[in-house]
Amino acid sequence: MPLSEPAPREHFHTRQIQCRGFKRQDGLWDIEGHMTDVKSYAFTNPWRGEITPGTPLHQMWIRITVDHRLTIVAIEAVTDHGPFRVCPDIVPNFQRLEGLRIGPGFNKKVKELVGGTQGCTHLVELMGPIATTALQTMAGQRRNDRPRDPDKPSRPPPLLDTCHAFARDGEVVRTRFPEFYTGAERIA
C-alpha cells in the first residue's frame, strides 16, 4: 500500500541510494553503494558554476569487499560530484575501515574512524545501507555455511530484539527460533 495522497506541493530534491551485493569467484563478497542528490531547479555553485535540474550535486560510490565473517578486506570510495573542489580529497581516509567487521557498533566505529573532518558526511551515511545490504546479501549463504546440529544448543541469532518482528516473545522467534522464544506460550 503506498502512502496516502499528499497535500499540494512542489518537488525540490531527490536523494537516491542504491546498494547491490555480489558473490565473487574467489569466495569474497563485494557490496556496492551509490548515492546521488539531485535538485529539480537550477542554482549556482561557487565551484562548479550553474548546476542544472537533474545534474547531481552529490554523486558518490563505495565498494567494500568482505570475507565470510563480514570483515572489510578492501574498500574503494569515489566522489564524482560534490559541492566543493576539496570533496574528493578525503576519500583515501576510508581505507581506515579495512579490518572493521560489520556487526554491533559498526556505524559508531565508522564515525570514529572517518566521521567529522576526517571524512565525508555523505559517504559515512552511505556505509549504513551498505552494511545492511551486506547482511542481506550474505544471510542465506551464512545460514547454509552453519548447519544446525540438533544435539548442540546454538547461539542466539544476532537479529533477536533488533526490531518488532524479531522480538524474543514474538511470533517469528516462536516459530523460527523456538529455543530462544520467551513468550507466554513457551515451546519446551
C-alpha positions as MATLAB code, in Angstrom:
seq = 'MPLSEPAPREHFHTRQIQCRGFKRQDGLWDIEGHMTDVKSYAFTNPWRGEITPGTPLHQMWIRITVDHRLTIVAIEAVTDHGPFRVCPDIVPNFQRLEGLRIGPGFNKKVKELVGGTQGCTHLVELMGPIATTALQTMAGQRRNDRPRDPDKPSRPPPLLDTCHAFARDGEVVRTRFPEFYTGAERIA';
ca = [
       0.000    0.000    0.000;
       1.545    3.344   -0.984;
       1.486    6.471    1.150;
      -1.705    8.474    1.343;
      -2.377   11.314   -1.110;
      -0.097   14.255   -0.141;
      -1.017   17.907    0.199;
      -0.364   20.053   -2.895;
       3.375   20.502   -3.211;
       6.371   21.205   -5.469;
       9.236   18.726   -5.893;
      12.618   20.204   -4.885;
      15.080   17.413   -4.111;
      15.723   13.702   -4.698;
      18.253   11.584   -2.853;
      18.733    8.131   -4.302;
      20.692    5.356   -2.663;
      21.230    2.067   -4.423;
      23.156   -0.807   -2.880;
      23.939   -4.125   -4.542;
      25.636   -7.271   -3.273;
      27.761   -9.704   -5.265;
      29.441  -13.022   -4.528;
      32.888  -13.121   -6.101;
      34.505  -16.151   -7.681;
      37.253  -16.058   -5.036;
      34.689  -16.547   -2.232;
      34.690  -12.932   -1.062;
      31.735  -10.576   -1.338;
      31.501   -7.126   -2.951;
      28.894   -4.685   -1.721;
      28.487   -1.503   -3.735;
      26.659    1.654   -2.750;
      25.814    4.630   -4.949;
      24.281    7.856   -3.681;
      23.055   10.908   -5.587;
      21.443   14.191   -4.589;
      19.622   15.995   -7.397;
      17.671   19.254   -7.353;
      14.654   19.947   -9.540;
      15.757   23.539  -10.150;
      18.871   25.304  -11.431;
      21.215   27.024   -8.984;
      24.722   28.449   -8.967;
      27.508   26.654   -7.149;
      30.627   28.749   -6.393;
      32.958   25.958   -7.530;
      31.059   24.187  -10.335;
      29.084   27.094  -11.741;
      25.463   26.532  -12.729;
      24.002   23.199  -11.677;
      21.087   22.416  -13.983;
      17.983   20.496  -12.883;
      18.730   16.775  -12.790;
      22.517   17.209  -12.509;
      23.824   15.574   -9.326;
      25.076   17.908   -6.637;
      26.396   14.802   -4.883;
      27.317   11.570   -6.639;
      29.367    9.121   -4.613;
      30.255    5.463   -4.705;
      31.658    2.952   -2.219;
      32.611   -0.668   -2.792;
      33.557   -2.815    0.165;
      34.880   -6.334   -0.131;
      34.116   -8.545    2.862;
      35.010  -12.073    3.875;
      32.634  -14.701    5.261;
      32.862  -13.116    8.729;
      31.774   -9.703    7.350;
      35.217   -8.196    7.856;
      36.099   -5.470    5.369;
      39.187   -6.644    3.489;
      39.159   -3.859    0.865;
      37.313   -0.604    0.286;
      37.139    1.913   -2.518;
      35.364    5.275   -2.260;
      34.813    7.743   -5.101;
      33.283   11.219   -5.216;
      32.279   12.032   -8.796;
      30.286   15.141   -7.857;
      30.376   17.287   -4.746;
      29.630   20.913   -3.992;
      33.301   21.808   -3.334;
      36.615   21.138   -5.080;
      38.009   19.544   -1.905;
      35.242   16.943   -1.522;
      37.111   14.107   -3.315;
      40.311   14.761   -1.331;
      39.072   12.851    1.730;
      38.213    9.520    0.085;
      41.631    7.927    0.857;
      40.746    8.096    4.581;
      38.089    5.428    4.005;
      40.949    2.907    3.817;
      40.859    3.167    7.626;
      37.771    0.957    7.538;
      39.729   -2.064    6.303;
      39.737   -4.683    9.043;
      36.461   -3.434   10.539;
      33.783   -6.096   10.995;
      30.127   -5.416   10.246;
      28.179   -6.144   13.413;
      27.039   -4.422   16.605;
      28.636   -0.979   16.935;
      29.651   -0.832   13.261;
      28.124    2.582   12.494;
      29.640    4.093   15.644;
      33.090    2.792   14.723;
      32.749    4.139   11.152;
      32.012    7.584   12.604;
      35.026    7.316   14.925;
      37.350    6.436   12.030;
      36.062    8.678    9.228;
      33.474   10.979   10.777;
      33.616   14.731   11.111;
      36.555   16.426    9.428;
      38.243   13.062    8.814;
      35.630   12.001    6.261;
      32.579   12.956    4.253;
      29.112   13.085    5.798;
      27.533   11.563    2.702;
      29.983    8.668    2.374;
      29.709    7.938    6.112;
      25.905    7.871    5.799;
      26.188    5.515    2.821;
      28.088    2.985    4.951;
      24.910    2.179    6.951;
      22.883    0.949    3.956;
      25.981   -0.817    2.603;
      26.342   -2.721    5.893;
      22.708   -3.844    5.920;
      22.998   -4.785    2.255;
      25.978   -6.972    3.151;
      23.913   -8.697    5.835;
      21.004   -9.244    3.431;
      23.284  -10.417    0.629;
      25.070  -12.987    2.745;
      22.223  -14.066    5.050;
      21.202  -17.233    3.218;
      24.757  -18.270    2.459;
      25.867  -17.764    6.048;
      22.957  -19.908    7.300;
      23.912  -22.651    4.847;
      27.541  -22.498    5.991;
      26.455  -23.178    9.594;
      24.048  -26.085    9.602;
      22.333  -26.505   12.953;
      23.215  -29.580   14.986;
      20.052  -30.608   16.876;
      22.154  -32.078   19.712;
      24.074  -28.835   20.339;
      22.500  -25.647   21.602;
      23.026  -22.822   19.162;
      23.882  -19.194   19.788;
      21.058  -16.681   19.692;
      20.701  -15.172   16.227;
      22.071  -11.615   16.178;
      18.713  -10.344   14.907;
      16.921  -11.095   18.180;
      15.304   -7.966   19.651;
      16.563   -5.723   16.822;
      13.020   -4.953   15.635;
       9.360   -5.776   16.293;
       9.428   -8.869   14.066;
      12.405  -10.376   15.896;
      11.164   -9.744   19.457;
      12.084  -12.716   21.654;
       8.470  -13.005   22.768;
       7.026  -12.661   19.263;
       5.570  -14.995   16.667;
       8.605  -15.011   14.336;
      11.013  -16.101   17.069;
       8.466  -18.611   18.420;
       8.273  -20.353   15.034;
      11.800  -19.890   13.639;
      13.929  -19.955   16.799;
      11.817  -21.698   19.449;
      14.822  -22.335   21.719;
      15.143  -18.548   22.196;
      11.432  -17.756   22.486;
      10.490  -16.099   25.806;
       6.759  -15.513   25.313;
       3.893  -16.851   27.374;
       3.375  -19.985   25.280;
       6.979  -21.114   25.526;
       7.747  -24.228   23.495;
       9.606  -26.861   25.529;
];
